[in-house]
Amino acid sequence: MSFIEFKNVSKIYKMGEVEIKALDNISFEIEKGEFVCVLGASGAGKTTILNILGGMDSATSGTIIVDDKDISGANDKELCEYRRYDIGFVFQFYNLVQNLTAKENVELATQIAEDPMSSREVLKTVGLYDRMNNFPSQLSGGEQQRVAIARAVAKNPKLLLCDEPTGALDYVTGKQVLKVLQDMCNNHGMTVVMITHNAALADMANKVIRVKSGTISDIKINEKPKNVEDIEY
Amino acid sequence: MFRKDTFRLIKKSLNRFFSLVSIVAIGVGFMMGMFSAPGLMRNSVDKYNIETNLHDIQLFSSYGFCDEDIDVIKEIDFIDGIFASKMQDVLVNVENEGERVIRLRELESDVNKLVLVEGRLPMKPDEAVYIAGEFSLFEIGEKVTIYLDDSDVSEVIKNTEFTIVGKVKSSEYMSLFLPTSLLKNLDLNYVLYIANSNFISDYYTTVYLSIENAQNYQTTTDEYFDYVAGKIEDLELITTKQQDYLKEKLLVDIENEIIEGEILLQEKKAEGEKELEEAKRQLEEVNLMLIIAQMEIDNNLLTLKTSEKKLLDNEKIVDNNLKQVNEAIREIEAEQNKSIDEIYSQTTTLYQTYKALERIGEIENETGDNLYAQIIEQNNNLRLIINENRVLKQEYEAQLAEVNDELAIETDPEIISNLNLQKTNLQTRIAVCQITIETCQNILDINQRIIDNIGDNPDSEISPTQLAMNEIDEMAGGSIETTYIQLTQLIQGKKDLEAAKQEIAEGKKQIEEGKERLDAAQKELDANKKEYQDGLQDYREGLIKFNTEIEKAENELKLARQQLRELPDASWMILDRDYHYTSIMFKNTVAQMQSIGSILPVLFYLVAALICMTTMTRLIDEQRGQIGIFRALGFSKGQIIAKYLIYAFLATVIGSIIGVLTGEILFPTIIYNTWRMMYDFPEFLISYPIRNVLVCFISFSGLMMIVSGIVVQKSLKEVPAQLMRPKAPKKAKKVFLERIRFFWNRLSFTSKITVRNIFRYKARFFMTVIGVAGCTSLLLLGFGIKDSISNIVNIQYKEFWDYNTIVNLENDHNIEEIISVLENDLDNEFIVPIMSYNGKIYNTSQETTIIVEVLDARSCSNIFNLYDIKTEEKLKLNNKGVIISEKFAKVNELKPGDYIIIESINGIKSEVQITYICKMYFQHYLYISDSLYQQLFDEVIHYNKLAITNSKGFENVQKSLKEVKNVASVTDFTSFVDQFNATIEALDIIIGAVVVTSGALAFVVLLNLTQVNISERTREIATLKVIGLRDYEIYSYLFKEILMLSAIGGLCGLPLGMIELRFVMSIIEIDMILFPTQIKPLSYLLAYAITFIFTFIVLLFTRKPLRKIEMVESLKSVE
């Protein structure tokens, strides 16, 4: 049994008579500790997968099993618990609480987790120990994203989901952030699923899932994932 | 396309649009309603007054009015309608209620026409229709019997029993609190209308007039009163002379009556005296007779007593003699051992024998025979006599037997008496024979003894007869004659004595009888004497009674003469509607509503406006991006502004329409119907005064559009590109509170966020706080108004005026008597005489009339508690100056130390200084000590009322003064208090409506603010959801902030409310009433609590929208 299993999952939006199939009967598996890249063009359905995987949305049909737990039929409350304890999410636009300092943003997460890491430790991990008392408005984009990662990671989730984490960042900063993610995966054994439309980044992943028009077009396994510093794009 | 966008905008934010509309609706509705209410009320009543021809002027006179008076008034050209009424207040007994006072009025009248409400109008003189006062207990079909306490009601009203056939309303008695009655100073309970023919008194009680063209002016307005005042002046001038007419007439009539009375009195007096004299004379005669009778009886008694004494004396003598005689007889009997009768009979025989012998002796002496031969001869003679007598005796005895036989059978009384006579004769003869026989026999025996003796002595010289006689003397123990005479005397004596004794006994008996007769006579006499005494007593009583009555009648006549001299002034009281009970009450009511109606809506308006402003600001903020897009596309600024103006306009229009339609109906109707508790209002006429509608609409929409315009302008200042980018989030910085490490570390996470949020989004903070504060302040205002007003009565009638009973006096002639009667009842704690009058002040500009109360300075604090308006110390009345009440001072801008010119009760003016100004809520008062009054005016003070504190209530005082003269009335404050409380009750409901509306506004405000709050933070909330915060954690994250804002807003609202209250209370002015500003602690709590309750309710409603926030949607990237 894989760590994460998607089995015949479909997501259909009904607007009156129109039916939009965001996901059409997709299936894949992800092992524990893998760094997975989900590639695809805009509107392909990558975010939908992530949303369902992250418990923010529910599939119309199919089974989703995460760590031997079937979340496909979970209700709102159960999904909330799932998100709370098992998931760490990183958004493209950071979505930090502006009114809280970096440390406090992380503490938002640590306060509710069962077995969290120390917020300081985490911030140290992402290299922002000195900036922990700054507000997001005082941090650069990259720093903010790193805080977001710290927030996501501090919960000690089973799964770290990232939706285009470098989308709003420049090349150097982006690489920095990716490095953090890779370290989380390699050094802390976290399972990371990252959405990106930048194909070059696929090389850093263990597994690459290509999504096209709501279906899985390809699943590739990298024997030897590259280090982020070595990737040029 | 652009327009489509506008409408879509509305559709998308339907909640927001809707809350805008409702705020406008509430604001406009309330504004409209409250503005219009007074006018609508006045309109409805005005129309009713005109329809029913409510009188403009009412006339009263101490003497009433006569037909001549009415004729004069009729002539006046500006008098449109006139009705002279003989109204009469009477008593009825209502089942389970007791005695009630009702007014009887004429059914048919040109002025003050009636409107039938139920049943039908009377068709017969003994039918009636009624208007109810505060309590409506009559029913159609009920029979009512009227009466009066001190006179016969049928002298003034023809029928005394009426059947109620219907119920009516009258604009004259629109107020449900009827005025005081003319009878007993009690309030009227009902008014009954009966056929005019029932009123049979000679004079009219009052006259109602309606004036030409008065209906061109609206009731209770200044213009109306000015117009009427002018006409009253004219009326006064025209009727001056006529006003004295009736008094003159009555004066003459009364004078005549008095004179008649005096004459009658004299006649009666003379008559009475004559009768009494006669009675007296008769009594004296009787007395004399009684005296004489008594004297007679006394005399007779005396005579009787004297006789009795004599008799008793005789009796003593007789008894004594009898005793002696009996003793002598007993001696003799004892001597001879025989009964006296025997002895006497023997002695008698012997004596007779002696006497016979004596005779024989005499004969013998003539013959000279020898003794023996004499004796033998004598014996032979004797024997012959004896035989003769024996034969005779036998003959007589045989005849006697015959006669006895005949007697036995004879019946004829004459013959019987003859026979008896014969019998007696015979018996006598027989007796004589017997005696002769015995005598002879005795002599024979004696002779025999002599013979025997002679044997011894034959030649004795003594004749045998002498011998026999000597023998007999010997036998008698001396002398037979003496013995015989003695015995005879003795026996006769005894007989005589016994006879005498018998007589005495007779005499005694007679005396006894005489005594009895005298006793009886005395008893009769005593009875007669008693009768006489009774008669005398009656006479005396009669005399006293007569004298008393004469005196009483004389006094009454004297009093009547005096009263005649003191007859009141004849001038008519010409009163406009300011003296008409219902009109005054209504005028005040309308004024009240106007005051409230002019302030409250403005406050509402401000709050509503504020909220609208916030909403529009938020809306436009959110629309930044849109605006940027349209700008980028090339739309002009004007077009963009137009979009939002249309939005605002639409919201306002719809809200205004709803507000106007509902508000105009809802609030005035509530108010009108509330006041129905105090008035029997006519139908409510709803109208939509264009002016009000326009004012409300323009003010609201104007504000909205201006605000929207301003905010859009601000946005448009930025370049399109900037607009399209998300608004740069405000920089966050450390809040100063953070520096207080100790405090900061103790706060929970969410609390820290809350605090930061508050400080960060200052605009939002202030908006919310102000909005909430506004609503809380309105709530507090509502409660505060009620607190202030409702407590007035308690303070005024219990604190300031610490007495509970008022005795109004007609004059002070017997005031000491009254006071001493009152002092006897220990429950009367304080009794303070006061002279009270309406006085004019001559140097003030605004108010010039004041009620002056003159009393002893020392007793002032017994019944009044006067507090200084500034220091709140208790004030003392002294001789340095006067104390005046607050409102009077305020209106005339007077302060302690100022001088005012006051007048005495007789109109003498004098300047005096104001020492203090006291708190007073009702009317204008001036308190002056009696010594100061006398000092200033040098007048005698005639007290006309007594203020009394009776611990058991005024009824006891009323009872104890029931029979006392010169007491006009005894009342307490109950009727005032009841009336005021009823006004309060009505106000209560209206305040309730205000509170509810404030509450509604508060609710909508909070809802609105919360919605806006949330819509601004959708992204944030979505993020938190993603992070895994549970629902309730998200609630508390947000709600803490809202609650805190609400708490702060509420706290700010309280002092704000106090300020508003002060402002409003100074505006709510009613004639002569000063409302204090008072808020009970409970009200603060309530206002605050209600705000919180609403907050909670709003939060409850907000949970769903929160739950509904889609993470996926909300986190979609902006670009």
Interface residues (C-beta under 8 A of the other chain):
Chain A: N51 G54 M56 D57 K77 C80 E81 R83 R84 Y85 I87 F89 F91 Q92 F93 N95 V97 Q98 N99 L100 E104 E107 L108 A109 Q111 I112 F135 P136 S137 Q138 R151 K155
Chain B: P729 K730 K731 A732 K733 F749 K752 I753 R756 N757 R760 R1019 E1020 A1022 T1023 L1024 K1025 V1026 I1027 G1028 L1029 R1030 D1031 E1033 M1111 V1112 L1115 S1117 V1118
